[in-house]
């Protein structure tokens, strides 16, 4: 039995891939936020790579690749990848369906059933979570070791991201791919990518990266939350961390981005450079600095809409 060190064998941050796990439905966003909060509140997890035990704490990044869930363990200080494991979702399909069925039964029981009936439904719900947790630990044995409570919470998070999972892989079908690049992937490029995903759902794959990876920006999250876009799960990435290497359009948003892009061996259909101010350089009080972020968001909204509408129209004509 694995022994866990409560100081190091734990996940302290969870991020979701916005290209494969996406939703603007407030109820679904709330559900996955609660699932993430519960997982971070208490967990015990340690990854293994080549038989070697990792030393944490860790960040967990989740994405969907076909019929697999990708669990990527990262360094929470800079989100550098440490190890990734693929989990086939096939064995969990029936359990995920039962999860939603039992959940609805539980909510209905709370509204109208007797305490005895509520207890019976709740026992069934706990039994389902125990079964799923046991299967999850068994499938990840020797890769990601976790205790039973962590497995239960992780299964709940897996269920929470299922309704809004997009499984179209890059390079397949007629979906266009767009990459936004700025200095640190903290403000301009992730805002542009998030806006693109909201405006053109299912029609493009929008990614973002930085010349180097910066830190999460609270102002960026705040001004995007204001228009109904959740960026709390974004983690900054550098160009060197990108897996995809072909893009129909690449948009650079900082002065250092074009030169850094030249050093990457990407296949690029078209490239544009947008002169967008860096709001992090704005001085003044909180309201003045926040206003700079709003201006950047609004400017990017117009640029993204006009540019991508033209790109999609051009792609439709070719296809």
C-alpha positions in Angstrom: 0.0 0.0 0.0 1.4 3.4 -1.0 2.2 5.8 1.8 1.6 9.4 1.0 3.5 12.5 2.4 0.8 15.1 3.0 3.3 17.9 2.2 4.5 16.7 -1.2 2.2 13.9 -2.5 -0.7 16.1 -3.5 -2.1 18.2 -6.3 -2.2 22.0 -5.6 -3.5 23.2 -9.0 -5.9 21.8 -11.6 -6.1 23.2 -15.2 -8.3 22.0 -18.1 -7.4 22.1 -21.8 -9.8 24.7 -23.3 -9.7 23.2 -26.8 -11.1 19.8 -25.7 -13.0 20.7 -22.5 -15.1 23.7 -23.2 -18.4 25.2 -22.1 -20.1 28.5 -21.6 -23.1 27.1 -19.7 -22.9 28.6 -16.2 -24.3 25.4 -14.5 -21.6 23.3 -16.1 -18.9 25.8 -15.3 -20.1 25.8 -11.6 -20.1 22.0 -11.5 -16.6 21.6 -12.7 -15.4 24.4 -10.4 -16.9 22.6 -7.4 -15.3 19.4 -8.5 -11.9 21.1 -8.8 -12.3 22.8 -5.4 -13.2 19.5 -3.7 -10.2 17.7 -5.3 -7.8 20.5 -4.2 -9.3 20.7 -0.8 -8.0 17.2 0.1 -6.1 14.8 -2.0 -3.2 12.3 -1.9 -1.5 11.6 -5.2 1.9 10.8 -6.5 3.1 10.1 -10.1 5.6 7.5 -11.3 7.9 7.8 -14.3 10.1 4.9 -15.3 9.5 3.4 -11.9 10.8 6.6 -10.2 8.5 8.3 -7.7 7.8 12.0 -8.4 8.4 14.6 -5.7 5.7 17.2 -5.4 3.5 19.1 -4.9 2.0 18.9 -8.4 -0.3 20.5 -10.8 -2.7 18.4 -12.8 -3.7 19.3 -16.4 -6.6 17.4 -18.0 -7.4 17.1 -21.7 -9.4 14.8 -24.0 -7.7 12.9 -26.8 -10.1 10.8 -28.8 -11.4 8.2 -26.3 -8.8 8.9 -23.8 -8.4 11.3 -20.9 -4.9 12.7 -20.7 -3.7 13.3 -17.1 -0.6 15.5 -17.3 1.4 16.1 -14.1 3.2 19.4 -14.1 5.4 21.6 -11.9 3.0 24.0 -10.2 5.7 26.7 -10.1 6.0 27.1 -13.9 3.6 24.4 -15.3 6.5 22.6 -17.0 5.3 19.0 -17.9 6.7 16.2 -15.8 4.9 13.1 -16.9 1.6 12.3 -18.7 -0.6 9.2 -18.7 -3.5 8.3 -20.9 -6.6 6.8 -19.4 -9.1 5.0 -21.7 -12.6 6.2 -21.0 -14.2 3.1 -22.5 -14.3 1.1 -19.2 -15.9 4.2 -17.4 -18.7 4.9 -19.9 -21.4 2.9 -18.0 -20.2 4.3 -14.7 -20.4 7.9 -16.1 -23.9 7.3 -17.4 -24.9 5.9 -14.0 -23.4 8.9 -12.3 -25.7 11.3 -14.1 -28.7 9.0 -13.6 -28.1 8.6 -9.9 -27.3 12.3 -9.5 -30.7 13.2 -11.0 -32.4 10.7 -8.8 -30.7 12.2 -5.8 -31.8 15.7 -6.7 -35.3 14.5 -7.3 -35.4 12.7 -4.0 -34.3 15.8 -2.1 -37.2 17.7 -3.5 -40.0 15.2 -2.9 -38.9 11.9 -1.2 -38.9 10.8 2.4 -35.7 10.8 4.5 -35.5 7.0 4.1 -35.7 7.2 0.3 -33.1 10.0 0.2 -30.8 7.8 2.3 -31.3 4.8 0.0 -30.5 6.9 -3.1 -27.4 8.4 -1.3 -26.2 4.9 -0.5 -26.4 4.0 -4.2 -24.5 7.2 -5.1 -21.7 6.4 -2.6 -21.6 2.8 -3.9 -21.2 4.1 -7.5 -18.4 6.4 -6.5 -16.6 3.6 -4.6 -16.8 1.3 -7.6 -15.5 4.0 -10.0 -12.7 5.0 -7.6 -11.6 1.3 -7.4 -11.5 1.0 -11.2 -9.7 4.4 -11.5 -7.0 3.3 -9.1 -6.6 -0.1 -10.7 -6.3 1.5 -14.3 -3.7 4.0 -13.1 -1.7 1.6 -10.8 2.0 2.1 -11.1 1.4 5.4 -13.0 -0.6 7.7 -10.7 -1.1 6.3 -7.2 -3.8 7.9 -5.1 -5.9 7.1 -2.1 -9.6 6.2 -2.4 -11.0 9.6 -1.5 -8.8 11.3 -4.2 -10.0 8.7 -6.7 -13.6 9.5 -5.8 -13.1 13.2 -6.3 -11.2 12.7 -9.5 -14.0 10.6 -10.9 -16.5 13.4 -10.1 -14.3 15.8 -12.0 -14.1 13.4 -14.9 -17.9 13.3 -15.0 -18.1 17.1 -14.7 -16.0 17.6 -17.9 -17.7 14.9 -20.0 -20.8 16.9 -21.1 -18.6 19.5 -22.7 -15.8 17.4 -24.1 -14.8 18.0 -27.8 -13.1 15.0 -29.3 -12.2 16.4 -32.8 -8.4 16.0 -33.0 -6.3 18.7 -34.7 -5.7 18.0 -38.3 -8.9 16.0 -38.8 -12.0 17.2 -40.7 -12.6 20.8 -41.7 -11.8 22.5 -38.4 -9.4 25.4 -38.8 -6.5 25.8 -36.4 -5.4 29.2 -35.1 -2.5 30.0 -32.8 -2.1 33.3 -30.8 1.3 34.2 -29.5 2.4 36.9 -27.1 5.3 37.3 -24.7 4.2 35.2 -21.7 0.8 33.7 -22.6 -0.7 35.4 -19.5 -2.9 38.1 -21.0 -3.2 38.9 -24.7 -2.8 35.5 -26.4 -5.1 33.5 -23.9 -7.7 36.3 -24.1 -7.7 36.2 -27.9 -7.9 32.3 -27.9 -10.7 32.3 -25.4 -12.7 34.9 -27.4 -12.2 32.9 -30.6 -13.5 29.7 -29.0 -16.6 31.5 -27.7 -17.3 33.2 -31.0 -16.7 30.2 -33.3 -17.5 27.0 -31.3 -16.8 23.8 -33.2 -15.5 25.8 -36.2 -11.9 26.4 -35.1 -9.3 25.1 -32.7 -7.7 28.1 -31.0 -4.5 27.7 -29.1 -2.3 30.2 -27.4 1.4 30.3 -26.3 4.1 32.6 -25.2 7.7 33.3 -26.1 8.1 32.1 -22.6 5.6 31.0 -19.9 4.6 33.6 -17.5 2.2 33.5 -14.5 -1.5 33.5 -14.3 -3.0 37.0 -14.4 -5.8 37.8 -12.1 -7.0 40.9 -14.0 -7.2 38.8 -17.2 -9.4 36.3 -15.4 -11.6 39.0 -14.0 -12.3 40.9 -17.2 -13.1 37.7 -19.0 -15.4 36.5 -16.3 -17.2 39.7 -16.8 -18.3 38.6 -20.3 -19.0 35.0 -19.3 -15.7 33.3 -20.1 -14.0 31.2 -17.5 -10.2 31.5 -17.7 -9.5 30.3 -14.2 -8.3 27.0 -15.6 -5.7 28.5 -18.0 -2.0 27.8 -17.4 0.6 29.8 -19.4 2.6 27.8 -22.0 5.6 28.5 -24.1 6.0 27.9 -27.8 8.4 25.0 -27.0 5.6 23.2 -25.1 3.2 23.0 -28.1 2.4 19.6 -29.5 0.6 20.8 -32.6 2.9 22.1 -35.4 0.5 23.0 -38.1 -1.7 26.1 -38.1 -4.0 27.7 -40.6 -3.3 31.1 -39.0 -0.8 32.4 -36.5 -1.3 35.8 -34.9 1.5 37.4 -33.0 0.6 40.0 -30.4 3.9 41.1 -29.0 7.1 42.5 -30.5 9.2 39.6 -29.5 6.8 36.9 -30.8 7.6 37.1 -34.6 11.3 36.4 -34.1 10.6 33.6 -31.6 8.1 32.1 -34.1 10.8 32.0 -36.9 12.8 29.6 -34.7 9.9 27.1 -34.6 9.4 24.5 -37.2 5.7 25.1 -37.7 3.7 24.7 -40.9 1.8 28.0 -41.2 -0.9 28.8 -43.7 -1.0 32.5 -42.9 0.5 34.9 -40.4 -0.6 38.2 -39.0 0.9 40.6 -36.5 -1.5 42.7 -34.4 -0.2 45.7 -32.5 -1.9 45.3 -29.1 -0.8 47.2 -26.0 0.4 45.1 -23.0 -2.0 46.1 -20.2 0.5 44.9 -17.6 2.6 47.9 -18.3 -0.1 50.3 -17.4 0.6 52.3 -14.2 -1.9 53.9 -11.8 -4.5 52.7 -9.3 -6.4 49.4 -9.6 -9.3 50.9 -11.6 -6.9 52.4 -14.1 -5.0 49.2 -14.5 -8.2 47.2 -14.8 -9.5 49.6 -17.5 -6.4 48.8 -19.6 -7.3 45.1 -19.5 -10.9 45.9 -20.6 -9.6 48.0 -23.5 -7.4 45.1 -24.7 -10.2 42.6 -24.3 -12.6 44.7 -26.3 -10.0 45.5 -29.0 -9.1 41.8 -29.3 -12.8 40.9 -29.6 -13.2 43.0 -32.7 -10.0 41.9 -34.3 -10.7 38.2 -33.6 -14.2 38.4 -35.0 -13.2 40.2 -38.2 -10.1 38.1 -38.9 -11.5 34.7 -38.1 -14.8 35.3 -40.0 -12.7 36.0 -43.1 -10.6 32.9 -42.5 -13.6 30.6 -42.0 -15.3 32.1 -45.1 -12.1 31.4 -47.1 -11.9 27.9 -45.7 -15.5 27.2 -46.6 -14.9 28.3 -50.2 -11.9 26.0 -50.5 -13.8 23.0 -49.0 
